[in-house]
Amino acid sequence: MLTPPDPLPYRHVLTLPATGQAVRVARETGEQVLAQWGVGTREPCHDPALLILSELVANSVRHAAALSPQVTVVFAGGTDTFAFGVHDRHPYRPALFASAGVAPGRGLATVMELTCGLGGSAVVRGDADEGGKSIWITLPLRRGPR
């Protein structure tokens, strides 16, 4: 399922081979999307969003590539929201909130710590056929896209 949790007016979709280069390309694309939507580097969620994005794409490449040769990132935004979803075709759905109790610096624990610290939300959504999933991160913006 590649639709954001709530309809947002801005959208950009990126599909990449599930290789190590996907992390760099997704992060660079995220930087470009934020800039195009008028979200500057002084926005509190800017750098953490890129770190979260990098971690989620890296997880898809590391853990799902055998079953999912591609990873798709959907960026969505509005005046006060920046959201992105990372999709792969591996059926395993991680328990995001169980990860929050794990020591900092450990993948999803870091994702959850950053997301919650920014007042954002995270959700795992399974595909209709249960053959894949998307992890959606929604973060509030002080200053939205223009």
C-alpha positions in Angstrom: 0.0 0.0 0.0 1.7 3.2 -1.2 -0.8 5.8 -0.1 0.1 8.2 2.8 -1.9 8.0 6.0 -3.8 11.2 5.1 -4.2 12.9 1.7 -1.5 15.5 1.2 -1.3 17.9 -1.8 2.4 17.4 -2.7 3.7 14.0 -3.8 6.9 12.5 -5.3 7.5 8.8 -6.0 10.9 7.1 -6.3 11.5 3.4 -7.1 15.0 2.0 -6.9 16.8 -1.3 -7.1 17.3 -2.7 -3.6 21.0 -2.2 -3.5 23.3 -0.2 -1.3 23.2 2.8 -3.6 19.4 3.1 -2.9 20.2 4.6 0.4 22.2 7.5 -1.0 19.8 8.1 -3.9 16.8 8.1 -1.6 18.5 10.6 0.8 19.6 12.9 -2.0 16.1 12.8 -3.5 14.6 13.5 0.0 16.9 16.6 0.2 15.7 17.8 -3.2 12.1 17.2 -2.4 12.3 19.1 0.8 14.1 22.0 -0.9 11.5 22.1 -3.8 8.7 22.1 -1.3 10.3 25.0 0.6 11.3 23.1 3.7 14.7 24.5 4.6 17.6 23.0 6.5 16.6 25.1 9.6 13.3 23.2 9.9 13.6 21.0 13.0 12.5 17.8 11.2 14.8 18.3 8.1 17.9 16.4 9.1 16.2 13.8 11.3 13.8 13.0 8.4 16.7 12.3 6.2 18.3 10.1 8.8 15.0 8.2 9.3 14.6 7.8 5.6 18.1 6.5 5.2 17.6 3.9 8.0 14.3 2.7 6.6 15.7 2.3 3.0 18.8 0.6 4.4 16.6 -1.8 6.3 14.7 -2.7 3.2 17.9 -3.3 1.3 19.5 -5.3 4.1 16.5 -7.4 5.1 14.1 -7.5 2.2 16.2 -7.5 -1.0 16.0 -11.3 -1.4 12.2 -11.1 -1.8 12.0 -7.5 -3.0 14.3 -6.5 -5.8 13.0 -2.9 -5.6 12.3 -0.4 -2.9 9.8 2.4 -3.4 9.8 5.7 -1.5 6.8 8.0 -1.6 7.2 11.5 -0.3 4.1 13.5 0.6 3.7 17.0 2.0 1.4 19.7 3.0 1.5 23.1 4.7 2.3 21.6 8.1 3.2 18.0 7.4 6.0 16.0 5.7 5.4 12.3 5.3 7.2 9.5 3.5 6.7 5.8 3.1 9.3 3.1 2.3 7.8 0.1 0.6 9.2 -3.3 -0.1 7.7 -6.7 -1.0 8.9 -8.7 2.0 6.0 -9.8 4.2 7.6 -9.3 7.6 6.2 -6.3 9.5 8.4 -5.0 12.2 6.8 -3.9 15.5 7.8 -0.3 15.5 6.8 0.6 19.0 8.4 -2.4 20.5 11.6 -1.1 19.0 11.4 2.1 21.0 12.6 0.3 24.2 15.7 -1.0 22.5 19.0 0.7 23.2 19.5 3.9 21.1 21.5 3.6 17.9 19.8 0.4 16.9 17.9 0.8 13.6 14.2 1.1 14.3 14.8 2.2 17.9 16.5 5.3 16.5 13.8 5.8 13.9 11.1 5.7 16.6 13.1 7.9 19.0 13.6 10.6 16.4 10.0 10.3 15.1 8.4 10.5 18.5 10.8 13.2 19.6 9.7 15.4 16.8 6.0 14.8 17.6 5.5 12.6 14.6 4.0 9.2 14.0 4.9 5.9 12.4 2.8 3.1 11.1 3.4 -0.1 9.2 0.8 -0.9 6.5 0.6 -4.3 4.9 -0.1 -4.7 1.2 -3.6 -6.1 0.4 -2.1 -9.4 -0.6 0.1 -9.5 2.6 3.2 -9.9 0.4 4.8 -6.6 1.4 4.5 -3.6 3.5 5.1 0.2 3.8 6.5 2.0 6.8 5.1 5.5 6.9 6.6 8.3 8.9 4.6 11.6 9.4 6.4 14.6 10.8 5.0 18.0 11.7 6.5 21.1 10.0 6.9 24.5 11.5 6.9 26.0 8.0 5.3 24.1 5.2 5.9 23.7 1.5 5.2 26.8 -0.7 
